[in-house]
Amino acid sequence: SLHDALPIYPALFRRFDDAFLLPAPRKEEMTRLFALTLSGIRVAKDVRTEKIVERLDGASAADVVRIARDAAKLAVLDGDSAVAHGHLERALRIHLSRETPG
């Protein structure tokens, strides 16, 4: 996803007919994205996606989906039968560390 204002390389840009910006999802939309992405798997009762959303100011929809999917993968790797809030916290930390330069 291209959710920031970085210029697109001109040769790549010419391969598309149109370019448009998608606004970052609002907090309510992020909460729904988490619910939709995690709807096919078991989620522990301690999961509070709104706590994660509070820390995602300016994130794209793709960021939210990636964090949810990473949390599900962490649950599997940990041998857990459901995604817990701790998995979402770890996935968020991983996501934020990817964005930090250096």
N, C-alpha and C positions, 0 to 999 in steps of 0.2 A: 504494500500500500504506500501511496505517496501522500502523506498527510502533512508534510511540511513544505516550505516554500523553496526547496532546492531546485535549481534550474535543471531541466531535462536535457540530456545530451542531444544536440540538434539532429544527428543521424537517426537516433532512436525516435525522436519526436515525429520525424517525417513519415514513419511507418504507421502512424495513427491518423485517422480522419479527423477526429475531434479530441480535444482535451478538456476535461472539466474537473473541478475540485469538489470533493465531497466534504461537507462539514464534519467535524468531529462529533460523535454521538453525545447526546446529553446523558446525564447520570441515569435517568430512568431507562433510556435505551440501552446503556451499558448493562444495567441490571437484567434487562430482558435478554440481551445477547448471552450473558452468562447462563441464564436459565435455559435458553434454547440449546446452547452448545453442550451443556451438561445433562440435557433431558434424557439422553439415551443410556445413561449410566447411573449407578447408585451414588447418592450424595448423602454424606453424614448430616445428622441434625445440627451439628455445630457450625455448619457453613453459613457465613454471613457475607454474601457477595457485596452488600452495600458498604461494608468496611473496606473491601478491596477497591471498589469504585471510587470511594472518597480520595484515594491516592492516585487515581488515573486521569487527572485533569489534562485535557488535550490529547488523550490517547485516541487512536483510530479504532474503528470496528475490528479491523484485522488484529490489532494489538490485544483487544479483549478476547477474541476467539483463540488467539495463540496462547494466552495465559491460561484460559480454561482447558485447552487441550494439553498443555504442558502439565497442568495440575493432575489431569487424568492419567497421563503417562507416569508421573511421579507416584501416584497411588498404586499403579500396577507394579512398578519397579520395587516399591516398598512391600509388596505382597498384601496390600490392604484390599478389602472388598468394596470400599466406597471412598470417594474423594472427600477428604476432611478439610477443614479450614486451614490447617497447617500446610497442606499440599498447595492450596491457592497462595498462601503467603510465600512459600518457597518459589513457586512459579513467578510470582510478582517480583521477588528479589532477583531472580535470574533475568527476567525481562528488563528490569531497571539497570542491571549491570551491563547488559548489551548496549544500552543507549549511552552509557557513560564513556566519554572519550578516554583513551589510554588504558 
